[in-house]
Amino acid sequence: MEDNEIKLLTRLFQDAEIGMISIDKVIKKIEDSAIRKMFIKQYEAYDKFKERCDVLAVNSEIELKENSAMKKFKQTAMVYLSLWKDKSCRHIIEMMITGTVMGIVDTIKTRTDCGVVSPELSVLVADFQKMQEDFYEKLKKQLAKV
């Protein structure tokens, strides 16, 4: 696997991890069972995606680096700070929409910056972007209901 492909795969893995960290922190604050279920499904989707990244890494004989402790702490602190200001379901959905859009943009930029990659990695990137776009659509629908 080329350096640009390792960078891309690592970034996908780390972005999925950040999604899981964010969901883990907000899910405890959600009282609406339908919205909680939606977030649980998103968490599980990110987890399965991380597993796909792991499988590709193992098959390519590379080791993926997790996010640094500082980045994890920063993400957790940002979520808690935002929740401290407003714990409403509406605010949580707005916050998750913002994070999801940031993830979509990051995926597109990272993919573009990495140039030509293997077909297998291209499929993984497309699947990750599609997953995030689906999350975004579901979050928009929920925002309209709260």
Contacts in CASP RR format, 6 or more apart in sequence:
PFRMAT RR
TARGET T0000
AUTHOR 0000-0000-0000
METHOD contacts of the structure
MODEL  1
MEDNEIKLLTRLFQDAEIGMISIDKVIKKIEDSAIRKMFIKQYEAYDKFK
ERCDVLAVNSEIELKENSAMKKFKQTAMVYLSLWKDKSCRHIIEMMITGT
VMGIVDTIKTRTDCGVVSPELSVLVADFQKMQEDFYEKLKKQLAKV
1 9 0 8 1.000
1 60 0 8 1.000
1 62 0 8 1.000
1 118 0 8 1.000
2 117 0 8 1.000
4 114 0 8 1.000
4 115 0 8 1.000
4 116 0 8 1.000
4 117 0 8 1.000
5 60 0 8 1.000
5 114 0 8 1.000
5 117 0 8 1.000
5 118 0 8 1.000
5 121 0 8 1.000
6 60 0 8 1.000
6 62 0 8 1.000
7 110 0 8 1.000
7 114 0 8 1.000
8 110 0 8 1.000
8 111 0 8 1.000
8 114 0 8 1.000
8 117 0 8 1.000
8 121 0 8 1.000
8 125 0 8 1.000
9 53 0 8 1.000
9 56 0 8 1.000
9 57 0 8 1.000
9 60 0 8 1.000
9 62 0 8 1.000
9 64 0 8 1.000
9 121 0 8 1.000
9 124 0 8 1.000
10 64 0 8 1.000
10 65 0 8 1.000
11 106 0 8 1.000
11 110 0 8 1.000
12 49 0 8 1.000
12 53 0 8 1.000
12 107 0 8 1.000
12 110 0 8 1.000
12 124 0 8 1.000
12 125 0 8 1.000
12 128 0 8 1.000
13 50 0 8 1.000
13 53 0 8 1.000
13 54 0 8 1.000
13 57 0 8 1.000
13 64 0 8 1.000
13 66 0 8 1.000
14 65 0 8 1.000
14 66 0 8 1.000
14 67 0 8 1.000
14 71 0 8 1.000
15 103 0 8 1.000
15 106 0 8 1.000
15 107 0 8 1.000
15 128 0 8 1.000
16 46 0 8 1.000
16 47 0 8 1.000
16 49 0 8 1.000
16 50 0 8 1.000
16 53 0 8 1.000
16 128 0 8 1.000
17 46 0 8 1.000
17 50 0 8 1.000
17 66 0 8 1.000
17 67 0 8 1.000
17 72 0 8 1.000
18 67 0 8 1.000
18 71 0 8 1.000
18 75 0 8 1.000
19 46 0 8 1.000
19 99 0 8 1.000
20 43 0 8 1.000
20 46 0 8 1.000
20 47 0 8 1.000
20 50 0 8 1.000
21 72 0 8 1.000
21 75 0 8 1.000
21 76 0 8 1.000
21 79 0 8 1.000
22 75 0 8 1.000
22 79 0 8 1.000
22 96 0 8 1.000
22 99 0 8 1.000
23 39 0 8 1.000
23 42 0 8 1.000
23 43 0 8 1.000
23 46 0 8 1.000
23 96 0 8 1.000
24 43 0 8 1.000
25 76 0 8 1.000
25 79 0 8 1.000
25 80 0 8 1.000
25 83 0 8 1.000
26 39 0 8 1.000
26 79 0 8 1.000
26 83 0 8 1.000
26 92 0 8 1.000
26 95 0 8 1.000
26 96 0 8 1.000
27 36 0 8 1.000
27 39 0 8 1.000
27 40 0 8 1.000
27 43 0 8 1.000
29 83 0 8 1.000
29 87 0 8 1.000
29 92 0 8 1.000
30 36 0 8 1.000
30 39 0 8 1.000
30 89 0 8 1.000
30 92 0 8 1.000
31 89 0 8 1.000
32 89 0 8 1.000
32 146 0 8 1.000
35 89 0 8 1.000
35 93 0 8 1.000
35 142 0 8 1.000
35 146 0 8 1.000
38 138 0 8 1.000
38 142 0 8 1.000
39 96 0 8 1.000
42 135 0 8 1.000
42 138 0 8 1.000
45 131 0 8 1.000
45 135 0 8 1.000
49 127 0 8 1.000
49 128 0 8 1.000
49 131 0 8 1.000
52 124 0 8 1.000
52 127 0 8 1.000
53 64 0 8 1.000
53 124 0 8 1.000
54 64 0 8 1.000
56 120 0 8 1.000
56 121 0 8 1.000
56 124 0 8 1.000
57 63 0 8 1.000
57 64 0 8 1.000
67 75 0 8 1.000
79 95 0 8 1.000
82 91 0 8 1.000
82 95 0 8 1.000
83 91 0 8 1.000
83 92 0 8 1.000
85 91 0 8 1.000
88 146 0 8 1.000
89 146 0 8 1.000
90 143 0 8 1.000
90 146 0 8 1.000
93 139 0 8 1.000
93 142 0 8 1.000
93 143 0 8 1.000
93 146 0 8 1.000
94 143 0 8 1.000
96 135 0 8 1.000
96 139 0 8 1.000
97 136 0 8 1.000
97 139 0 8 1.000
97 140 0 8 1.000
97 143 0 8 1.000
100 132 0 8 1.000
100 135 0 8 1.000
100 136 0 8 1.000
100 139 0 8 1.000
101 136 0 8 1.000
103 132 0 8 1.000
104 129 0 8 1.000
104 132 0 8 1.000
104 133 0 8 1.000
104 136 0 8 1.000
107 125 0 8 1.000
107 128 0 8 1.000
107 129 0 8 1.000
107 132 0 8 1.000
108 129 0 8 1.000
111 117 0 8 1.000
111 125 0 8 1.000
111 129 0 8 1.000
117 125 0 8 1.000
END
